[in-house]
């Protein structure tokens, strides 16, 4: 199929391709989608794009419009919305990743916008703020959420748990939603038969924002140390916070996403525990790191009410779903982790769960079908 006959798609996101989900998710999606779609990517970068990434985009046939990030704060945010709006082709089909990208797209005349809802942003920011009061920022973000929910042609969500919340909140019908979870490249992240070391290798990874429950993870690590030697790795993404510094970290690693598969498959356990008191926004959480661990055959520790993953982990014996951080619960969880480590089938179960629920290849097929239906 020649490039002229490909279906045209504009993909917009505020995420940089050099850090966080931009590096781990967006780039992987777009390279596969570009095999069948004529893609224009519009995003923001804090620096000048390097030649390596520019070459990757050119080789994939993706037209990349990298806009300067500009100033921080509310005024900078408004400027980014207006700047993104000006670059979106009139009448185009737009896959908008995130609330602000969707809002910018809806300001463009005749744009057919798919809102890719990655989180309940207003609720999440309010939940992790030091003061929980009703701020102007919260009201503004909830208003934007209402507009994009009502005006978009379709809504992509990354958990089933969040659908009833958005339906009730914005008076929407079920058929507007398309569940495509956070995904992983199963060809890169895969198990490897590595002999167990004496120490249990535990990893936390990502930007490690204030939404993570570091107290619970600290207690769990201490309970594990009473039973076995433990070596804790922190794999920090670009743009990480310092919230992790109270954890008993033995080794800090910072590698590009291309090297993460090799690092992850060496682990015995992945930690991704969010704060229990985040409220409704937990229903929308689907951590990018959890599928990477599972695909690599590594069990995980998550919250029981963290999106869909808590239920999936419990039902498939692929790790621990934390219900509380009492001393007794941590002791029980530590024993269960060592039992999973000793089992011969744990790695295979984790891989099977990832293959069934978090396949990047399957997600790209679903996205292609959605684009062509609008």
Residue pairs with C-beta under 8 A, 6 or more apart in sequence:
1 36
3 38
3 61
6 36
6 37
6 38
7 36
7 37
7 38
7 371
7 372
8 37
8 38
8 40
8 92
8 93
9 33
9 37
9 38
9 39
9 40
9 92
9 93
9 94
9 95
9 371
10 39
10 40
10 42
10 88
10 89
10 92
10 93
10 94
10 95
10 105
11 26
11 30
11 33
11 39
11 40
11 41
11 42
11 94
11 95
11 97
12 41
12 42
12 43
12 84
12 88
12 94
12 95
12 96
12 97
12 101
12 104
12 105
13 22
13 26
13 41
13 42
13 43
13 96
13 97
13 98
13 101
14 43
14 44
14 80
14 84
14 97
14 98
14 100
14 101
15 21
15 22
15 26
15 43
15 44
15 97
15 98
16 22
16 23
16 43
16 44
16 45
16 46
16 69
17 23
17 26
17 27
17 43
17 45
17 49
17 53
17 66
18 45
18 47
18 53
18 238
19 207
19 237
19 238
19 239
20 206
20 207
20 237
20 238
20 239
20 288
21 118
21 288
22 43
23 237
23 238
23 256
23 257
24 237
24 257
24 260
24 288
24 292
25 182
25 183
25 288
26 43
26 97
27 56
28 183
28 185
28 360
29 183
29 360
29 363
29 364
29 367
30 39
30 41
30 60
30 62
31 56
31 60
31 62
32 360
32 361
32 364
33 39
33 364
33 367
33 368
34 60
34 61
34 62
36 368
37 368
37 371
38 61
39 61
39 62
39 63
40 62
40 63
40 64
40 65
40 89
40 92
41 57
41 62
41 63
41 64
41 65
42 65
42 67
42 84
42 87
42 88
43 64
43 65
43 66
43 67
44 66
44 67
44 68
44 69
44 70
44 80
44 84
45 66
45 67
45 68
45 69
46 68
46 69
49 64
49 66
54 64
57 63
57 64
65 87
67 80
67 83
67 84
67 87
69 76
69 80
70 76
70 79
70 80
70 83
71 79
74 137
77 100
80 100
80 104
81 100
81 103
81 104
81 107
82 104
82 107
84 101
84 104
84 105
85 104
85 105
85 107
85 108
88 94
88 104
88 105
88 108
88 111
89 108
90 108
90 109
90 110
90 111
91 109
91 110
91 111
91 112
92 108
92 111
92 112
93 111
93 112
93 114
93 371
93 374
94 105
94 108
94 111
94 112
94 113
94 114
95 114
95 116
95 367
95 371
96 102
96 104
96 105
96 113
96 114
96 115
96 116
96 148
96 152
97 116
97 118
98 116
98 117
98 118
98 121
99 115
99 117
99 121
99 141
99 144
99 145
99 148
100 144
101 116
102 113
102 115
102 116
102 148
102 152
103 144
103 147
103 148
105 111
105 113
106 113
106 147
106 148
106 151
106 152
112 153
112 374
113 148
113 151
113 152
113 153
114 152
114 153
114 154
114 155
114 156
114 370
114 371
114 374
115 148
115 149
115 152
115 154
115 155
115 156
116 156
117 155
117 156
117 157
117 158
117 162
117 166
117 284
118 158
118 284
119 281
119 284
119 285
120 145
120 162
120 165
120 280
120 281
120 283
120 284
121 141
121 145
122 138
122 141
122 142
122 145
123 279
123 280
123 281
124 211
124 278
124 281
124 284
125 137
125 138
125 141
126 132
126 135
126 138
127 211
127 275
127 277
127 278
127 279
127 281
128 209
128 210
128 211
128 275
128 278
129 135
145 170
146 169
146 170
149 155
149 166
149 169
149 170
149 172
150 170
150 172
153 374
154 176
154 177
154 178
154 370
154 374
155 166
155 172
155 176
155 177
155 178
156 177
156 178
156 179
156 180
156 370
157 163
157 166
157 177
157 178
157 179
157 180
157 284
158 179
158 180
158 181
158 182
158 284
158 286
158 307
159 179
159 181
159 283
159 284
159 285
159 286
159 307
159 308
159 309
160 179
160 308
161 283
161 284
161 307
161 308
162 283
162 284
162 307
163 174
163 177
163 179
165 280
165 283
165 284
166 172
166 177
167 173
167 174
167 177
178 366
178 370
180 363
180 366
180 367
181 286
181 291
181 308
181 357
181 358
181 363
182 286
182 287
182 288
182 290
182 291
182 358
183 291
183 358
183 359
183 360
183 362
183 363
184 291
184 292
184 294
184 295
184 354
184 358
184 359
184 360
185 360
186 295
186 354
186 355
186 359
186 360
186 361
188 261
189 260
189 261
189 264
189 265
189 291
189 292
189 295
189 296
189 354
190 261
190 265
190 295
190 296
190 297
190 351
191 265
191 296
191 297
191 347
191 348
191 350
191 351
192 265
192 266
192 296
192 297
194 265
194 266
196 268
196 341
197 231
198 229
199 228
199 229
199 230
199 231
200 224
200 228
200 229
200 230
200 231
200 268
200 269
200 337
200 338
200 341
201 231
201 233
201 266
201 267
201 268
201 269
202 221
202 224
202 230
202 231
202 232
202 233
202 267
202 268
202 269
202 270
202 271
203 232
203 233
203 234
203 235
203 263
203 264
203 267
203 269
203 270
203 271
203 293
204 212
204 217
204 232
204 233
204 234
204 235
204 244
204 247
204 270
204 271
204 272
205 233
205 234
205 235
205 236
205 237
205 260
205 264
205 270
205 289
206 235
206 236
206 237
206 240
206 272
206 287
206 288
206 289
207 236
207 237
207 239
207 240
207 241
208 234
208 236
208 240
208 241
208 243
208 244
209 241
209 243
210 241
210 243
211 274
211 275
211 278
212 243
212 244
212 272
212 273
212 274
212 275
213 273
213 274
213 275
213 276
213 303
213 325
214 243
214 244
214 246
214 247
215 325
216 273
216 276
216 322
216 325
216 330
217 247
217 271
217 273
217 301
218 246
218 247
218 248
219 325
219 327
219 330
220 271
220 273
220 301
220 322
220 325
220 330
220 333
220 334
221 230
221 232
221 247
221 248
222 248
222 330
223 327
223 330
223 331
223 333
223 334
224 230
224 334
224 337
224 338
226 334
227 334
227 335
227 338
228 338
231 250
231 251
232 247
232 248
232 249
232 250
232 251
233 249
233 250
233 251
233 252
233 253
233 263
233 267
234 244
234 247
234 249
234 251
234 252
234 253
235 253
235 254
235 255
235 260
235 263
236 244
236 252
236 253
236 254
238 254
253 263
255 263
260 292
261 292
261 296
264 270
264 292
264 293
264 296
264 298
265 296
265 297
265 298
267 293
267 296
267 298
268 298
268 299
268 341
269 298
269 299
269 300
269 301
269 319
269 337
269 341
270 289
270 290
270 292
270 293
270 298
270 299
270 300
270 301
270 319
271 300
271 301
272 287
272 289
272 290
272 293
272 300
272 301
272 302
272 306
273 301
273 302
273 303
273 322
274 282
274 285
274 302
274 303
274 306
276 303
276 305
276 322
276 324
276 325
282 303
282 305
282 306
282 307
283 305
283 307
284 307
285 306
285 307
285 309
286 307
286 308
286 309
287 302
287 306
287 309
290 300
290 302
290 309
291 354
291 357
291 358
293 299
293 300
293 350
294 300
294 318
294 350
294 351
294 353
294 354
294 358
295 350
295 351
295 354
295 355
295 358
296 350
296 351
297 346
297 347
297 348
297 350
297 351
298 347
298 350
299 313
299 318
299 319
299 320
299 337
299 340
299 341
299 346
299 350
300 309
300 313
300 318
300 319
300 320
300 350
301 319
301 320
301 322
301 333
301 337
302 309
302 310
302 313
302 319
302 320
302 321
302 322
303 310
303 321
303 322
304 310
304 311
304 314
304 321
304 322
304 323
306 321
310 321
311 321
312 318
312 353
312 357
313 319
313 320
313 321
313 353
314 321
316 349
316 352
316 353
317 340
317 346
317 349
318 346
318 349
318 350
318 353
319 337
319 340
319 350
320 333
320 336
320 337
322 329
322 333
323 329
340 346
